[in-house]
Amino acid sequence: MSDEMPNVLIVPYNESPEEIIEDYAEMIKYNLKHGVPLEEILHDFFDEVNRWTAKQFLIDQAKECLQGLENIHKIETDFIDDELDDF
């Protein structure tokens, strides 16, 4: 496998579906032309997608957890403020 053209290409979020498909098609063509078996390309693609999916899941879970902590902090702060106002 050449270092110039990786087996798997992860594209930026701001690319259109057409650009993403074009990028992946070029990567597959390049690797097939250079003797990389299709099964290896697809296996690497699966591994990369699986890894990125897991990362995104963890990021989403962390965001949800942080939002929950912010909500708890707001409730506690509001409660304390209400208690102080009663004095």
Backbone as ProteinMPNN parsed JSONL, in Angstrom:
{"seq_chain_A": "MSDEMPNVLIVPYNESPEEIIEDYAEMIKYNLKHGVPLEEILHDFFDEVNRWTAKQFLIDQAKECLQGLENIHKIETDFIDDELDDF", "coords_chain_A": {"N_chain_A": [[0.839, -1.174, 0.0], [0.588, 2.154, -0.837], [1.983, 5.088, 0.625], [1.301, 7.481, -0.397], [-1.312, 7.455, -1.297], [-3.79, 6.758, 0.715], [-5.404, 3.771, 2.0], [-7.956, 4.216, 2.94], [-10.127, 6.966, 2.851], [-11.068, 9.625, 4.651], [-13.374, 12.151, 4.551], [-13.825, 15.735, 4.79], [-16.502, 17.262, 6.74], [-17.809, 19.272, 5.365], [-17.959, 18.653, 2.687], [-19.816, 17.892, -0.267], [-22.226, 15.225, -0.913], [-21.725, 14.253, -3.492], [-19.048, 14.984, -3.918], [-17.815, 13.487, -1.914], [-18.391, 10.851, -2.734], [-17.037, 10.859, -5.168], [-14.382, 11.188, -4.244], [-14.005, 8.785, -2.774], [-14.418, 6.912, -4.82], [-12.221, 7.472, -6.475], [-10.144, 6.767, -4.73], [-10.595, 4.018, -4.461], [-10.294, 3.148, -7.143], [-7.588, 3.835, -7.556], [-6.257, 2.188, -5.677], [-7.041, -0.385, -6.565], [-5.862, -0.356, -9.093], [-3.219, -0.438, -8.333], [-2.894, -2.97, -7.403], [-4.091, -3.712, -4.992], [-6.176, -5.87, -3.262], [-9.734, -5.957, -3.649], [-11.212, -6.862, -1.461], [-9.501, -6.252, 0.679], [-9.487, -3.463, 0.554], [-12.193, -2.926, 1.093], [-12.395, -4.055, 3.637], [-10.626, -2.429, 5.106], [-11.99, -0.025, 4.759], [-14.376, -0.604, 6.133], [-13.324, -0.954, 8.745], [-12.365, 1.65, 9.233], [-14.701, 3.237, 9.037], [-16.144, 2.079, 11.108], [-14.507, 2.749, 13.296], [-14.659, 5.592, 13.198], [-17.382, 5.875, 13.6], [-17.651, 4.886, 16.202], [-16.107, 6.798, 17.551], [-17.652, 9.094, 17.061], [-19.983, 8.373, 18.39], [-19.053, 8.31, 21.05], [-18.364, 11.002, 21.351], [-20.902, 12.195, 21.057], [-22.165, 11.079, 23.31], [-20.617, 12.21, 25.352], [-21.216, 14.935, 24.993], [-23.937, 14.879, 25.621], [-23.811, 14.087, 28.291], [-22.416, 16.269, 29.409], [-24.319, 18.263, 28.948], [-26.326, 17.358, 30.618], [-25.032, 17.673, 33.107], [-24.764, 20.466, 33.112], [-27.461, 21.148, 33.241], [-28.154, 20.106, 35.759], [-26.499, 21.701, 37.368], [-27.645, 24.214, 36.903], [-30.196, 23.829, 38.013], [-29.482, 23.363, 40.702], [-28.227, 25.816, 41.297], [-30.358, 27.613, 40.892], [-32.046, 26.684, 42.918], [-30.524, 27.215, 45.237], [-30.349, 30.006, 45.014], [-33.071, 30.64, 45.332], [-33.465, 29.777, 47.964], [-31.758, 31.528, 49.335], [-33.036, 33.915, 48.793], [-35.248, 33.68, 50.386], [-34.425, 34.317, 52.916]], "CA_chain_A": [[0.0, 0.0, 0.0], [1.385, 3.368, -0.965], [1.697, 6.142, 1.596], [0.791, 8.641, -1.122], [-2.763, 7.332, -1.434], [-4.177, 5.809, 1.763], [-6.45, 2.805, 1.706], [-9.245, 4.792, 3.291], [-10.12, 8.421, 2.79], [-12.149, 10.257, 5.407], [-13.504, 13.484, 3.97], [-14.373, 16.751, 5.688], [-17.957, 17.343, 6.829], [-18.369, 20.285, 4.477], [-18.012, 18.2, 1.297], [-21.126, 17.404, -0.703], [-22.233, 13.783, -1.166], [-21.095, 13.987, -4.787], [-17.594, 15.077, -3.727], [-17.408, 12.344, -1.095], [-18.432, 9.664, -3.598], [-15.934, 10.994, -6.126], [-13.136, 10.924, -3.517], [-13.914, 7.354, -2.483], [-14.262, 6.193, -6.09], [-10.826, 7.65, -6.892], [-9.31, 5.976, -3.839], [-10.773, 2.601, -4.816], [-9.657, 2.94, -8.453], [-6.142, 3.912, -7.371], [-5.795, 0.992, -4.985], [-7.211, -1.541, -7.449], [-4.838, -0.225, -10.135], [-1.924, -0.777, -7.74], [-2.887, -4.364, -6.971], [-4.683, -3.968, -3.678], [-7.421, -6.623, -3.441], [-10.957, -5.255, -3.275], [-11.573, -7.283, -0.107], [-8.678, -5.478, 1.617], [-9.985, -2.08, 0.519], [-13.473, -2.897, 1.796], [-12.137, -4.336, 5.054], [-10.066, -1.199, 5.676], [-13.08, 0.946, 4.77], [-15.242, -0.986, 7.247], [-12.621, -0.635, 9.995], [-12.299, 3.108, 9.396], [-16.057, 3.717, 9.323], [-16.467, 1.587, 12.443], [-13.749, 3.567, 14.246], [-15.224, 6.944, 13.209], [-18.705, 5.775, 14.205], [-17.438, 4.763, 17.649], [-15.657, 8.106, 18.041], [-18.79, 10.016, 17.04], [-20.869, 7.943, 19.47], [-18.468, 8.779, 22.308], [-18.496, 12.465, 21.37], [-22.311, 12.491, 21.323], [-22.437, 10.723, 24.701], [-19.96, 13.216, 26.192], [-22.013, 16.162, 24.895], [-25.171, 14.648, 26.372], [-23.434, 14.08, 29.708], [-22.122, 17.655, 29.79], [-25.585, 18.995, 28.996], [-26.976, 16.928, 31.856], [-24.346, 18.335, 34.221], [-25.147, 21.879, 33.081], [-28.846, 21.234, 33.717], [-28.114, 19.891, 37.213], [-25.895, 22.9, 37.96], [-28.642, 25.289, 36.845], [-31.23, 23.523, 39.009], [-28.896, 23.605, 42.027], [-28.013, 27.257, 41.447], [-31.682, 28.222, 41.071], [-32.534, 26.289, 44.245], [-29.759, 27.978, 46.235], [-30.787, 31.4, 44.906], [-34.405, 30.727, 45.932], [-33.298, 29.639, 49.415], [-31.159, 32.767, 49.836], [-34.048, 34.965, 48.692], [-36.218, 33.497, 51.475], [-33.88, 34.859, 54.171]], "C_chain_A": [[0.888, 1.243, 0.0], [0.988, 4.383, 0.1], [1.109, 7.373, 0.922], [-0.735, 8.63, -1.208], [-3.237, 6.315, -0.407], [-5.297, 4.889, 1.305], [-7.831, 3.405, 1.913], [-9.11, 6.301, 3.342], [-11.316, 8.936, 3.573], [-12.193, 11.716, 4.97], [-14.09, 14.463, 4.983], [-15.905, 16.787, 5.637], [-18.562, 18.284, 5.796], [-18.4, 19.867, 3.012], [-19.402, 17.669, 0.982], [-21.068, 15.889, -0.899], [-21.541, 13.418, -2.483], [-19.572, 14.002, -4.67], [-17.065, 13.892, -2.919], [-17.349, 11.083, -1.944], [-17.285, 9.696, -4.591], [-14.591, 10.677, -5.458], [-12.953, 9.436, -3.246], [-13.73, 6.536, -3.756], [-12.823, 6.292, -6.585], [-9.881, 6.812, -6.038], [-9.393, 4.499, -4.197], [-10.091, 2.296, -6.143], [-8.138, 2.903, -8.317], [-5.613, 2.624, -6.751], [-5.944, -0.258, -5.839], [-6.144, -1.538, -8.537], [-3.47, -0.652, -9.616], [-1.932, -2.143, -7.051], [-3.442, -4.666, -5.597], [-6.008, -4.711, -3.897], [-8.634, -5.833, -2.938], [-11.376, -5.601, -1.849], [-10.782, -6.499, 0.943], [-9.156, -4.034, 1.695], [-11.281, -1.979, 1.323], [-13.309, -3.169, 3.289], [-11.586, -3.091, 5.742], [-11.133, -0.109, 5.783], [-14.014, 0.667, 5.953], [-14.602, -0.619, 8.584], [-12.622, 0.864, 10.27], [-13.671, 3.685, 9.74], [-16.466, 3.312, 10.737], [-15.776, 2.432, 13.513], [-14.348, 4.974, 14.342], [-16.614, 6.951, 13.834], [-18.584, 5.696, 15.72], [-17.004, 6.097, 18.243], [-16.829, 9.08, 18.109], [-19.777, 9.671, 18.149], [-20.354, 8.457, 20.813], [-18.575, 10.293, 22.444], [-19.933, 12.856, 21.705], [-22.673, 12.197, 22.774], [-21.826, 11.759, 25.653], [-20.744, 14.529, 26.175], [-23.29, 16.04, 25.718], [-24.902, 14.681, 27.879], [-23.157, 15.499, 30.202], [-23.395, 18.487, 29.882], [-26.35, 18.635, 30.264], [-26.359, 17.587, 33.074], [-24.689, 19.818, 34.28], [-26.568, 22.062, 33.61], [-28.908, 21.068, 35.234], [-27.553, 21.124, 37.915], [-26.903, 24.049, 37.988], [-29.728, 25.062, 37.888], [-30.712, 23.804, 40.413], [-28.715, 25.093, 42.291], [-29.338, 27.972, 41.676], [-32.24, 27.915, 42.458], [-31.839, 27.093, 45.339], [-30.179, 29.443, 46.217], [-32.159, 31.592, 45.551], [-34.324, 30.656, 47.45], [-32.727, 30.919, 50.023], [-32.159, 33.916, 49.798], [-35.056, 34.887, 49.834], [-35.72, 34.07, 52.796], [-34.022, 36.32, 54.242]], "O_chain_A": [[1.837, 1.334, 0.779], [-0.188, 4.521, 0.436], [0.491, 8.211, 1.578], [-1.369, 9.685, -1.193], [-3.1, 5.113, -0.635], [-6.03, 5.183, 0.361], [-8.76, 3.132, 1.153], [-8.108, 6.839, 3.814], [-12.46, 8.7, 3.185], [-11.186, 12.423, 5.011], [-14.771, 14.056, 5.924], [-16.52, 16.401, 4.643], [-19.712, 18.106, 5.396], [-18.828, 20.653, 2.167], [-20.074, 17.083, 1.831], [-19.982, 15.326, -1.036], [-20.857, 12.398, -2.572], [-18.888, 13.153, -5.241], [-15.993, 13.362, -3.211], [-16.374, 10.334, -1.885], [-16.635, 8.679, -4.83], [-13.759, 9.978, -6.037], [-11.871, 8.89, -3.463], [-12.968, 5.569, -3.766], [-12.264, 5.305, -7.064], [-8.933, 6.217, -6.551], [-8.375, 3.808, -4.231], [-9.386, 1.294, -6.26], [-7.48, 2.039, -8.896], [-4.644, 2.041, -7.237], [-5.056, -1.11, -5.836], [-5.585, -2.584, -8.869], [-2.652, -1.17, -10.376], [-1.074, -2.43, -6.216], [-3.274, -5.776, -5.093], [-6.868, -4.233, -4.637], [-8.558, -5.132, -1.928], [-11.842, -4.733, -1.11], [-11.331, -6.122, 1.978], [-9.221, -3.453, 2.778], [-11.449, -1.067, 2.132], [-14.008, -2.577, 4.111], [-12.027, -2.736, 6.835], [-11.18, 0.635, 6.763], [-14.395, 1.583, 6.682], [-15.256, -0.043, 9.453], [-12.852, 1.296, 11.399], [-13.789, 4.524, 10.632], [-17.06, 4.102, 11.472], [-16.39, 2.789, 14.519], [-14.526, 5.494, 15.443], [-16.991, 7.907, 14.513], [-19.328, 6.361, 16.441], [-17.475, 6.485, 19.312], [-16.984, 9.805, 19.092], [-20.344, 10.564, 18.778], [-21.125, 8.978, 21.619], [-18.846, 10.804, 23.531], [-20.164, 13.737, 22.533], [-23.4, 12.967, 23.403], [-22.451, 12.137, 26.644], [-20.919, 15.163, 27.215], [-23.68, 16.972, 26.421], [-25.686, 15.245, 28.642], [-23.606, 15.886, 31.281], [-23.54, 19.315, 30.781], [-26.949, 19.498, 30.905], [-27.075, 18.015, 33.979], [-24.884, 20.371, 35.363], [-26.847, 23.014, 34.338], [-29.626, 21.801, 35.914], [-28.08, 21.544, 38.945], [-27.002, 24.771, 38.98], [-30.137, 26.0, 38.572], [-31.41, 24.41, 41.226], [-29.014, 25.576, 43.383], [-29.44, 28.834, 42.549], [-32.835, 28.782, 43.099], [-32.488, 27.592, 46.258], [-30.348, 30.057, 47.271], [-32.39, 32.588, 46.237], [-35.029, 31.386, 48.147], [-33.156, 31.347, 51.094], [-32.139, 34.789, 50.665], [-35.652, 35.896, 50.212], [-36.517, 34.286, 53.709], [-33.616, 36.933, 55.229]]}, "name": "protein", "num_of_chains": 1, "seq": "MSDEMPNVLIVPYNESPEEIIEDYAEMIKYNLKHGVPLEEILHDFFDEVNRWTAKQFLIDQAKECLQGLENIHKIETDFIDDELDDF"}
